[in-house]
Amino acid sequence: MTASTETVVRPARAGTAARSVPLRRGQGFQHGGWFVAPFLVLFVLFVVWPLLRGLYLSFTDANISGDDAHFIGLDNYREALGDPLMWDAFGHSAYFTLLVVPCITVLALLLALLAHHIERGTWLWRLCFFLPFLLPSTVAGNLWQWLFNPGTGMVNHVFGLDTPWLTDKSYAMLAVVITTLWWTVGFSFLLYLAALQGIPAHLYEAARLDGANAWHRTVHITLPMLRNITGLVVALQILASLQVFDQAVVMQDFGPGPEDSTRTFVQYTLEQGFTSYRVGYASAISIVFFVLIAAVALARMWLLRNREESGR
């Protein structure tokens, strides 16, 4: 067998011996390419092309009216880096991320442990924990907007509070965080539940024979076995939380919130592109945001790699 071919053993027919048929690497790629082609076409059409188009527009003064765009170099980027409103919006997104990611990770783990050990009505508990994730963002936002209403909302009424959740900058982002936890915890819960079901049962049986109680089994078996899925959950939640938009604008009736306290980076970008009609500047902001998210993702990969190398 040469370096450019592979041997494929075909099953033998009745009365004949199995024979090896050389298969060129190019032939395998050619046949597999037809299966990948539809995805590649959609990926280029809806990801690569918009990214390249946005990168081009970021160097122009393009507007939404469709007038001819003029090349202005790095002027949009200079303005973006010195724009205090843009950095305030990014600060709101970062603050939201710092609140949501730890809370949703811990909550999803606790719910998964609970659902995994419940013996009666298991399907009902799993359905209740996952069902909110199936709701559209507008439904979740409108529902919790009503619940947080200072006058008629159930949150203040049930807990005996008088908190202006949606009209005070000290509570507006917290209301968005609570809504997000209720709405999206089901996805991380499902990941943890699947990982828990994949832990071999003989590990717990051996630990039980050695006298380990439930707490020791959780700390020394369950949590270490969930390390990889926890890293995945944290990474996905960071990327999703930095792009928060839907529930924030719905709960504030498509406004920036009290004293602009819930204006996120994505919302500010849309305001510049579709309210101020500055498509070129909005494209530059989007590219800046893309670079910031890429930096966060690369930093996490670097930390994870260093941790794995140090653990060897």
N, C-alpha and C positions, 0 to 999 in steps of 0.2 A: 504494500500500500504506500503510495507516494504521499508527499506532504500536502498535495492539493486535492486529495480524494479521501473519502471515507468508505468503509465497507459496511453495507447494509445486509443483514442476514434475513432473507425472505423465508417464510414458513414453507415447509415442503408439502407438496401435494401427495395424495395417496400413491404409494408405490415409487416415489421419487425421493431423492436425497435433497437436503437443504443446500442452497448454493448462495455464495456471497456475490453481491452485485456492487461494483464500485460506484459511488455517488459523488459527484463533484460538489465542492463547497458552493460554488456559484449557483448551481441548480437549486440547492436548499434555500439560499437567500432569495432566489428569483420567485420560488413558489410562496415563501413566507411573506415576501413583499406585497403580494396582492391582498393579504389579510391586514397588513399594517397600513396600506395606502389610504383607506377611508379616514382613519384617525389622523394620519399625517396631513391630509388635505384640510380637514377641519381645524387641526392645530395651527397650521400655517395661516388659514383664513381668519381665524378668530383670536389668535394669540400673537403669532409672529408679525403678521401684517399690521394689526393695530399698534403693536409696540414700536415697530419701525416708523409708522406714520406719526405716532405721538412724538417720537424722538425728533423727527423732522420738524413738526409744528412747533416744538419747544424752542427752536432757533428762529422763529418768525413772529410777526405781529398779527397772526391770523385771528379772525373774529368769526362769530357764529353766523353773520350775515352772508358769508360766502364771497366777500370781496377778495381781490388779489392780495395774497400774503407777501410781505417783504422780509427778506432775510435781515435779522438784527443781531446775529451772533449770540453772545452770552448775556445779553441785557436782561432777558427773563430770569436767568439763573442768579445774576447779581441781585436783582430785585427780590427774588424769592428768599435768598439767604439772609437778606436784611429786612424781611417782612415780619414784624412782631406778631401779626395776626396768624400767620402761618405757623409760627413756632408755638403760639398759644394753643392752636388747634392740635398740633402734634403732642403737646403736653397733656391735653385732655385725653387723647387716645392712649398715650403711655400710662397715664393715671388709671384709666379704665382697665388696661391690660394688667397692671400690677394688682388690682383688686380682684379681677375675675379669675386669672390663671390659677393662683394657689387655692382659692375657694372652690372652684369647679373641679380641680383635681382631687382634693380631699373629699368633697361631697360625693363625687362619682364613685370613688373607692369605697366609701362607707355604704352607699346604696347598693353597690355590687356585692359587697360582703353580706349585707342583709338579705338580698334576694337569693344569694347563693346558698345560704344556710336555712332559709325558710322551707319547711316541708309541706305546708298546706297552702293552697292557693298561689303556688309559685308563679303561674302564668299571669295571674291578676296583678301581682306586685310588679312583675316585669313590664306589663303593659302600662300600668300607671306611671312608672318611672320614665318610660320611653315615649309615651304618647304626646307630651307637650312638644317634643322635637319635631313632630310631624306637622305642627301648625305653621301657617305662613307667618312671616315676620310682622305683617300689618295686623293680623289677628292678635298675636301675642302683645304687640305694642298697644293696641286699642283696649285690650282686656285689662292690662295693668295700668293704663292711663285712667280707666274708670275706677279700679281698685285703690289707686293712690289719690283720687280726687279728694281735696281737703274737706268738702262739704258732705258729699254723698258716698265717698269711698268706704269699702269694707275694712281696709287696713286700720284706719284711724278709729273706726267704730268698734271693731272687735277688740283692739288692744287699748282702747281708751286714750288715744293720743290726739294731739292737735297739731300735727306736723305738716307744714306746707311742702310736701314732697316735690311737687312739680313747679313751684313758684319761688323757691329759695335756692340760691346757688350752692348752699351747703348740703342740700339733700337731693338736688336734681340728678347728679351723676350717680349717687347711691341708688336712686330709684331705677335707673337704667341698669345698674349692676345686678340688682335683685331680679329684675325682669329677665336678664340674660341668663342668670343662673337657673331659674325655673324653666326657661325655654330650651336651653341647649345642653343641660347636664345629661340628658338622655343618650346623646351620642357617645360621650366619654364613658358613661355607665355601661353601655353595650360593649365597648372595647374591653373594659375591665372584667365584665362578666364572662366574656369569651375566654379571656386569659385565665381566669380562675378555674374554669372548667377544663383547661388544658394542663393544670398542675397534677402530676401523678399522685394517686391516692395513697400509694405505698409509702410516700415520704411522711405523710401525717400518721400512718399506722406505726411506722418505726419510731417516730417521735413520741407517740402515745405510749408505746411499750417502754420507752426510756424514761417515762414519767413527766414529760413536758406538758404543761397545761395549755389552755387555749391561747393565752397571751404569748407564751413562748413560741407556740407553733405559728402564730401570726407574724411575729417579729423575725423569727429565724428561718421560716420557710416561705410564707405567703409573700411578704414584702420583697425579699430578694428575687423571687421568681417573677415578680411583677415589675422589675426594674426597667426592662426594655419597653414594656407597654406604657409605663409612666413617662418615659422619655418621649414616646410618640404622642401621648396625650398633651404633654406640656408644649411640645413643638407646634402641634396643630392649633392649640388654643392661643398661643402667642400670635401666630400668623393671622388667625381669624379675629382676635380681639383688636389688633392694631388696625384692622379694616372695618371697625364697627361703624355702622351707619343707620341701618333700617330702623331698629327699635328706638334709637335716640331721636330721630327726626319725627317718627310717628307719635311718640309720647309727648313731644313738644309742638305738635301741630305744624311740623315742617319748619320750625324756627330754630334758632341757635340756643334756646333755653334762657333762663334768667341770667343776665349779665354775661351772655355768651358762654355759659359754663358747660354746656353739653355740645358745643360745636366741635366736631371731630375733624380729623384731617381730610377724610373723604368728603365730608359735607362742605368744608371750605373749598376744596377743589371744584366741586360741582357748582358752588356759588360763583366762583370766578369764571367758569366756563359757560354757564347757562343763565346766570343772573347779570353778571357784569359783561358778558359776551366776549371775554378775553380767552379765546381758545388756546392761543399760543402760550400765555402765561399759565393757564391751567395745565397744559401739557408739561411745562417745565416743572410745576409743582408735583405732578404725577411721577415724573422721572426722579425727582428728589426723594419722594416717598418710596419708590421702588428701590433706590439705592440704600435707603435706611433699613428697609425690611430685609434686603439681601444681606446687609451687614449684620443684622441681628441673627439671621439664619446661619451665616458662616461662623459667627462667634459661638453659637450653640454647638455647631458641628465640631469646632476646634476644641471646646471644653469637653465634649463627649469623647473625642478621640484621645485627649490627654488622660481622661479618667480611665478609659479602657486600657491604655498603655501602662499606666501606673498600677493598675490592678493585676497585671500579668506577673 
